[in-house]
């Protein structure tokens, strides 16, 4: 591996690194962070599969040979679950047949070891741009509630709703996952960027404030508590 390269990406990406080699994983986490991105790490295939299935990532970097569940199985399993996060496969197996097998398993790119980080970074950022280009949905709607991701405007029943930045991010995440139960852990990691539970009522406070703004003076509730599980954004009836 060569020296680190500074990213020229317009905004940071959230990258999941699934790598069992601690030294290699530590290097990648540090390198991506210094390049301006936000890396997460999973040390085995099963943990990586769970993280990729339950959290939002822009790109995955997946080692092919992993304990618990190999990299190709992780990617193909995620594709079967409908998770389309772009995946770059890292492997010491670099023959044509190996690359073809990886791509057919659902990988979007394949890089043989040893590699230069500058090339890995460039490939990851290309995958991130491709995914961004495919994301044409810029407005989320649940019932009569509308959120515009580009203008940062929120309206309900045509009336403007003023939110603080964290409230907007919270609502955006809930609306993106409308109809799905969102856990406290998912909110902590995707809205607050915490990878631990700070044991505070920060989520409860923000949920309460958000409810007040999007439901007070309006008709039916949209943000529901699922006891023992989390929250769900849903327009009943």
Secondary structure as UniProt FT lines:
FT   STRAND          14..18
FT   HELIX           22..34
FT   TURN            35..36
FT   STRAND          38..42
FT   HELIX           45..54
FT   STRAND          59..63
FT   HELIX           71..80
FT   TURN            81..82
FT   STRAND          86..91
FT   HELIX           96..104
FT   TURN            105..106
FT   STRAND          109..112
FT   HELIX           117..134
FT   STRAND          139..142
FT   TURN            143..144
FT   STRAND          145..148
FT   TURN            149..152
FT   STRAND          153..156
FT   TURN            157..158
FT   STRAND          159..161
FT   HELIX           165..176
FT   TURN            177..179
FT   HELIX           184..190
FT   HELIX           202..215
FT   TURN            216..217
FT   STRAND          223..226
FT   TURN            227..229
FT   STRAND          230..233
//
